[in-house]
Amino acid sequence: MSVAVDPTSTRRKARTFRLYRTIRGFMRDPMAELERISRAANGEIARLDFGASRPYLVTHPDHVQQVLRRESETFIREGTFWRPLAKLFGDSIMSEGAVWEHSKRVLQPVFSTRHLRTLTDAMAEAINTAIDKLEEPAREGRPIQVMPEMSRIVNETVIKILFGGKITPVEADRLIPAMEQVATSIAFRFLLPFVPDAIPLPGDRAYREGERIMDETLYELVERYRDDPGEGTDIFTALCNARTADGAEPTAKWLRDNLMAMFATSTETTSTALTWLWPLLHEHPDVAARLKKEIRSVVGRDRVTVAHLRELPYVTQVIQELLRLYPVGWAFSRIATKPTTLGGVEIKPGDIVIISPYLTHHLESVWDRPYDFDPERFRPDRARTYHRYAYYPFGGGPHQCIGRHVFNAEAQLILTGILSRFDFELTGEVPARPRIGATLRPKVEVEMRLTPIANGSGSGAE
């Protein structure tokens, strides 16, 4: 794998992309314009002149590693471009400094290696039960909307396993559409974070309404469980049993913030990534055929279990390649707290850098045929050759997602559970491009028809 940039190069000025040259592209298709800029910079540090803000765009693996790992204390999660997420997640594991450290220390045991086996065993059972509900539309030949169905499977699983079943069906029916509303309506604030809140943007009203519903529901849950969270090892119990440094009980606001952060990151991101999986398999029937053969020869007539995953290396490769093309967090920002040099460019305190796994994962100087869906990239012998930060779908450094192993197991179990029972065909338009928001959702609704395989529910190889 070749890399075009020499990170030890002498001082230089970043190539600046002026607003008057980029504004039409950003108005027409923001993602396409960012990709154009990334290709032109080819891994070098680029400066985006937005007029009101001039962040640096960082895509080269060496530079990403410097920001996220080697100088993580210099580049922190604050600043203009972090503001929309800071407002949503407050003082939680998605923040910075002592507040983040405390939240991570409290939540880490839920996702520990020791606890992971118990967690994923229960997750497999919950996923199988959620997939059972696909049998009726499959028998009747009714198409399903992929995003809502992936969201339903993920939410039912997460609520039962990570939240200890403490969220009732009525509350879930409020939280899930509200989270959907927040995730889709935040797009303009995410793209234009420097616009003051006093200036209305499209989606503001829907965002506020979704956030209000989530706040009401989460604060009701906090009130119900904070004094008696039970004996479980779920997120609710861990948060409610936490104590501050001086031994005080956590505030309702801190509990709400962490519940919001964990609900959003464990549901929205997973559902979105899995929605992209089916169009990719539709467009690559050779991958789909190999996947079905592996799954059905291993799972047979059984319901999928965690034990099956060890015998499904191609399933793992498919999920890894899915996350290369559509990483769960496609872009995020950092602000510099002291002077440093990045790729030969002087960075001053207060300068903002934007990191984009999506753009790094599509760099032609890093990846061969970067826009092609090719799970063979992640054969163990090939995966070992890549730069550590050529592929970072869950971020990196101290802030790397603590639930990444749970996500991988969940995605593999859902993919395996569905393809062990059903064949599929897309029945509507195949999405070609993502639209920018908090996550990369398809621009069009994805619809597919499932067909029970000949041997019956959960049956064997073709």
C-alpha positions in Angstrom: 0.0 0.0 0.0 1.5 3.3 -1.0 1.2 6.6 0.9 1.8 9.9 -0.9 2.7 12.2 1.9 6.0 12.5 3.8 5.0 13.4 7.4 8.6 14.6 8.1 8.5 17.2 5.4 9.6 20.8 6.0 7.3 23.7 6.9 4.7 24.5 4.4 1.4 26.3 4.1 -1.8 24.3 3.8 -3.5 24.4 0.5 -6.6 26.6 0.9 -9.9 25.9 -0.7 -11.7 29.2 -1.0 -15.4 29.6 -0.3 -16.2 31.3 -3.6 -14.7 28.2 -5.4 -16.5 25.6 -3.3 -19.8 27.1 -2.3 -21.7 25.9 -5.3 -20.4 22.4 -4.8 -21.3 22.4 -1.1 -24.8 23.6 -1.9 -25.3 21.0 -4.6 -23.8 17.9 -2.9 -21.7 18.5 0.3 -20.2 15.1 0.4 -19.2 15.1 -3.3 -17.5 18.5 -2.7 -15.6 17.2 0.3 -14.5 14.2 -1.7 -13.3 16.4 -4.5 -11.2 18.5 -2.0 -9.8 15.4 -0.4 -8.7 14.0 -3.8 -7.1 17.3 -4.8 -5.2 17.5 -1.4 -4.2 13.8 -1.8 -3.4 13.4 1.9 -1.8 16.8 2.5 -3.3 19.2 5.1 -6.0 21.3 3.4 -7.7 24.4 4.8 -11.4 24.9 4.2 -12.3 28.6 3.9 -15.9 28.8 5.1 -15.6 32.6 5.7 -16.8 32.5 9.3 -14.5 29.5 10.0 -11.4 28.1 8.5 -10.8 24.5 9.7 -8.0 22.2 8.5 -9.0 19.0 6.9 -6.8 16.0 8.0 -7.0 12.8 6.1 -3.5 11.2 5.8 -3.1 8.2 8.3 0.1 9.7 9.8 -1.5 13.0 10.5 -4.7 11.3 11.8 -2.5 9.3 14.2 -0.8 12.4 15.4 -4.1 14.1 16.2 -5.9 11.2 17.7 -3.1 9.3 19.4 0.4 11.0 19.7 -0.9 14.5 20.5 -4.4 13.7 21.8 -3.9 16.0 24.7 -3.2 18.9 22.3 -6.2 18.2 20.1 -9.4 18.0 22.2 -13.1 17.6 21.6 -14.2 21.2 21.8 -14.7 24.1 19.5 -17.2 25.3 16.9 -17.5 22.1 14.9 -18.0 20.0 18.1 -20.8 22.3 19.3 -23.9 20.4 17.8 -22.8 17.2 19.4 -21.8 18.9 22.7 -25.2 20.4 22.9 -26.9 17.0 22.4 -24.7 14.9 24.6 -23.7 17.4 27.3 -21.4 16.2 30.1 -21.0 12.6 29.1 -18.7 10.1 27.6 -18.8 12.2 24.4 -17.2 15.2 26.2 -13.7 15.9 27.2 -11.4 16.1 30.3 -12.4 14.9 33.7 -16.0 14.6 32.8 -15.2 12.2 30.0 -12.7 10.2 32.1 -15.3 9.7 34.8 -18.0 8.6 32.4 -15.6 6.2 30.6 -14.5 4.7 33.9 -18.1 4.1 34.9 -19.2 2.6 31.6 -16.1 0.6 30.7 -17.0 -2.5 32.8 -20.2 -2.9 30.7 -18.1 -3.4 27.6 -15.1 -5.2 29.2 -13.6 -8.3 27.6 -14.6 -10.3 30.7 -18.2 -9.3 30.4 -18.3 -9.4 26.6 -19.0 -13.1 26.3 -22.1 -13.0 28.6 -23.2 -9.8 26.8 -23.0 -11.3 23.3 -24.6 -14.6 24.2 -27.7 -12.7 25.4 -27.4 -10.4 22.4 -27.6 -13.4 20.0 -30.8 -14.6 21.6 -32.3 -11.1 21.4 -31.3 -10.8 17.7 -32.9 -14.1 16.8 -36.1 -13.1 18.5 -36.1 -9.8 16.6 -35.4 -11.5 13.3 -38.4 -13.8 13.9 -40.6 -10.9 13.1 -39.3 -10.8 9.5 -40.9 -14.2 8.8 -44.4 -12.9 8.3 -43.6 -10.4 5.5 -41.2 -12.9 4.0 -43.9 -15.6 3.8 -46.4 -13.1 2.4 -43.9 -11.7 -0.1 -44.3 -8.2 1.3 -41.3 -5.9 0.8 -39.8 -4.3 3.9 -38.2 -0.9 4.4 -34.6 -1.7 5.3 -33.7 1.3 7.5 -36.8 0.9 9.8 -36.3 -2.9 10.1 -32.6 -2.7 10.8 -33.4 0.0 13.4 -36.1 -2.1 15.0 -33.8 -5.2 15.3 -31.0 -3.0 16.7 -33.2 -1.1 19.1 -35.0 -4.2 20.4 -31.5 -5.8 21.0 -29.9 -2.8 22.6 -32.8 -2.0 24.9 -32.9 -5.5 26.2 -29.2 -6.1 26.5 -27.4 -2.8 27.0 -30.2 -1.1 28.9 -31.3 -4.1 30.9 -34.9 -4.1 29.6 -35.6 -1.0 31.7 -37.0 0.9 28.7 -40.7 -0.2 28.3 -42.3 -0.7 24.9 -44.2 2.5 25.3 -41.1 4.5 26.1 -39.2 2.8 23.2 -42.1 3.9 20.9 -41.3 7.5 22.0 -37.5 7.3 22.0 -36.9 5.6 18.7 -38.8 8.0 16.4 -37.5 11.0 18.4 -33.9 9.8 17.9 -34.6 9.3 14.2 -35.9 12.9 14.1 -32.9 14.3 15.9 -30.4 12.3 13.7 -32.0 13.5 10.4 -32.8 17.1 11.4 -29.3 17.9 12.8 -27.8 17.8 9.4 -27.6 21.6 8.7 -26.3 22.4 12.2 -23.7 19.6 11.7 -22.6 21.2 8.4 -22.8 24.8 9.5 -21.9 24.8 13.2 -20.6 28.4 13.1 -24.1 29.7 12.3 -25.4 31.2 15.6 -28.4 29.4 17.2 -30.4 32.6 16.9 -30.3 32.3 13.1 -32.8 29.6 12.1 -31.7 26.7 9.8 -33.8 24.0 8.2 -34.5 21.2 10.6 -34.2 23.3 13.8 -37.9 22.9 14.8 -37.9 19.1 14.2 -34.6 18.8 16.1 -35.9 20.7 19.1 -39.1 18.6 19.2 -37.2 15.3 19.0 -34.7 16.4 21.7 -37.7 17.5 23.9 -39.3 14.1 23.6 -36.0 12.3 24.3 -35.3 14.5 27.3 -38.7 14.0 28.8 -38.5 10.2 28.4 -34.9 9.9 29.7 -35.5 12.1 32.7 -38.6 10.0 33.5 -36.3 6.9 33.4 -33.7 8.6 35.6 -36.3 9.4 38.1 -37.6 5.8 38.2 -34.3 4.0 38.4 -31.7 6.3 40.0 -32.4 5.1 43.6 -33.0 1.4 42.7 -31.3 0.4 39.5 -31.2 -3.3 40.3 -28.3 -5.7 40.3 -27.6 -5.9 36.6 -24.5 -5.1 34.6 -26.3 -2.9 32.1 -25.7 0.8 31.3 -28.6 2.0 33.5 -27.3 0.1 36.6 -23.7 1.2 36.0 -24.6 4.9 35.7 -27.1 5.0 38.6 -24.6 3.2 40.9 -21.8 5.7 40.0 -20.5 8.2 42.5 -18.6 11.4 42.0 -15.0 11.9 43.2 -16.3 13.1 46.6 -18.8 10.2 47.0 -21.9 12.1 46.0 -24.7 10.7 43.9 -24.7 11.6 40.2 -26.9 14.4 39.0 -30.0 13.8 36.9 -28.3 15.9 34.1 -25.2 13.7 34.1 -27.3 10.5 33.9 -29.5 12.0 31.1 -26.4 13.1 29.1 -24.8 9.6 29.3 -28.0 7.8 28.6 -28.5 10.0 25.5 -24.9 9.4 24.3 -25.1 5.7 24.8 -28.6 5.3 23.2 -27.6 7.4 20.2 -24.2 5.7 19.6 -25.5 2.2 20.1 -28.6 2.5 17.9 -28.4 5.1 15.2 -24.9 4.3 14.0 -25.5 0.5 13.9 -28.8 0.8 12.1 -27.4 3.1 9.4 -24.3 1.0 8.7 -26.5 -2.2 8.4 -28.8 -0.4 6.0 -25.9 0.1 3.5 -25.1 -3.6 3.7 -28.0 -4.8 1.5 -27.4 -2.5 -1.5 -23.7 -3.5 -1.4 -24.6 -7.2 -1.5 -27.2 -6.6 -4.2 -24.6 -4.9 -6.4 -22.0 -7.7 -5.7 -23.8 -11.0 -6.1 -20.5 -12.9 -6.0 -19.9 -11.6 -2.4 -23.5 -12.4 -1.5 -23.2 -15.9 -2.8 -20.0 -16.6 -0.9 -21.5 -15.1 2.2 -24.6 -17.3 2.0 -22.6 -20.4 1.4 -20.4 -19.8 4.4 -23.3 -18.9 6.7 -25.5 -21.8 5.8 -22.8 -24.4 5.9 -21.8 -23.3 9.4 -25.2 -22.3 11.0 -27.3 -25.0 9.3 -30.7 -25.4 11.0 -29.6 -23.7 14.2 -30.3 -20.3 15.4 -27.2 -18.1 15.2 -25.0 -18.0 18.3 -21.7 -16.3 19.2 -19.9 -19.7 18.8 -20.8 -19.6 15.1 -19.0 -16.4 14.5 -15.6 -18.0 15.1 -16.2 -20.1 12.0 -17.4 -17.3 9.8 -14.3 -15.4 8.7 -15.9 -14.0 5.6 -18.8 -12.5 7.6 -16.1 -10.6 9.6 -14.4 -9.4 6.4 -17.7 -8.2 4.9 -18.5 -6.1 8.1 -15.0 -4.7 8.1 -15.3 -3.6 4.5 -18.8 -2.3 5.1 -17.3 0.0 7.8 -14.5 1.1 5.5 -17.0 2.4 3.0 -19.5 3.7 5.6 -17.8 4.3 8.9 -20.1 4.8 11.9 -18.7 8.2 12.6 -17.9 9.7 9.2 -16.4 13.0 10.5 -15.5 14.7 13.7 -13.4 17.7 14.9 -10.7 18.6 17.4 -9.4 22.0 18.5 -5.7 22.7 19.2 -4.8 23.8 22.7 -1.2 24.7 22.0 1.2 25.3 19.1 2.3 22.2 17.0 3.2 21.2 13.5 1.0 18.9 11.5 2.2 17.6 8.1 4.6 20.6 8.0 1.8 23.1 8.6 2.0 25.3 11.7 -1.1 24.8 13.9 -1.9 27.5 16.5 -4.0 27.3 19.6 -7.7 27.6 18.7 -7.2 26.1 15.2 -9.8 23.5 14.4 -9.0 20.3 12.5 -11.6 18.0 10.9 -10.9 14.3 10.9 -12.9 12.1 8.5 -12.7 8.3 8.5 -14.8 8.4 5.4 -12.3 10.5 3.4 -9.3 8.6 4.7 -11.0 5.3 3.9 -11.4 6.6 0.3 -8.0 8.0 -0.3 -6.5 6.7 -3.6 -3.0 7.1 -2.2 -3.9 4.7 0.7 -6.4 2.2 -0.8 -6.4 0.5 -4.1 -9.8 1.0 -5.9 -11.1 2.8 -2.8 -14.7 3.0 -3.9 -15.0 -0.7 -4.7 -16.7 -3.1 -2.2 -14.0 -5.8 -1.7 -14.0 -7.8 1.5 -10.8 -9.5 0.4 -9.0 -6.4 1.6 -9.5 -7.7 5.1 -8.0 -11.2 4.8 -5.7 -11.5 7.8 -2.6 -11.5 5.6 -3.6 -8.3 3.9 -5.2 -6.5 6.9 -1.9 -6.6 8.7 -0.2 -4.5 6.0 -2.3 -1.4 6.5 -1.3 1.7 8.4 -3.0 1.6 11.9 -4.9 4.8 11.0 -5.7 3.9 7.4 -8.8 2.3 8.8 -10.4 3.7 11.9 -14.2 3.4 11.7 -14.6 3.8 15.5 -12.1 6.7 15.9 -8.8 6.2 17.6 -6.7 7.1 20.6 -8.1 7.6 24.1 -11.6 8.4 22.7 -11.9 5.3 20.6 -15.5 3.9 20.9 -15.7 1.7 23.9 -18.5 -0.3 22.3 -16.7 -1.3 19.1 -16.4 -5.0 19.9 -20.1 -5.1 20.8 -21.0 -3.4 17.5 -18.9 -5.9 15.5 -20.5 -8.9 17.2 -24.0 -7.4 16.8 -23.6 -6.6 13.1 -22.2 -10.0 12.4 -25.0 -11.7 14.3 -27.7 -9.7 12.5 -26.2 -10.3 9.1 -25.7 -14.1 9.8 -29.2 -14.4 11.4 -30.9 -12.9 8.4 -29.0 -14.7 5.7 -29.2 -18.1 7.5 -33.0 -17.8 7.1 -33.8 -15.7 4.0 -32.7 -14.9 0.5 -33.2 -11.2 -0.4 -33.7 -8.9 -3.4 -33.9 -5.2 -3.6 -37.2 -4.0 -5.0 -36.7 -0.3 -5.2 -34.1 2.2 -6.2 -30.5 1.3 -5.2 -28.9 4.2 -3.3 -25.6 5.4 -4.9 -24.7 8.3 -2.6 -25.0 9.1 1.1 -26.4 12.3 2.4 -24.5 14.1 5.1 -25.8 14.4 8.7 -24.7 13.0 12.0 -24.4 9.7 10.2 -24.2 8.8 6.5 -27.7 7.7 5.5 -28.8 6.7 2.0 -30.4 9.5 0.0 -33.3 7.2 -1.0 -35.3 4.6 1.0 -33.9 1.1 0.6 -36.6 -1.5 0.1 -36.1 -5.3 -0.2 -38.1 -8.5 -0.3 -37.1 -11.5 1.8 -37.8 -15.1 0.8 -37.6 -18.0 3.3 -34.9 -20.4 2.2 -36.0 -23.8 1.1 -35.0 -25.7 4.2 -37.1 -23.5 6.5 -36.3 -21.0 9.3 -32.6 -21.0 10.2 -31.9 -23.8 7.8 -28.7 -25.0 6.1 -26.4 -24.6 3.2 -27.4 -24.2 -0.4 
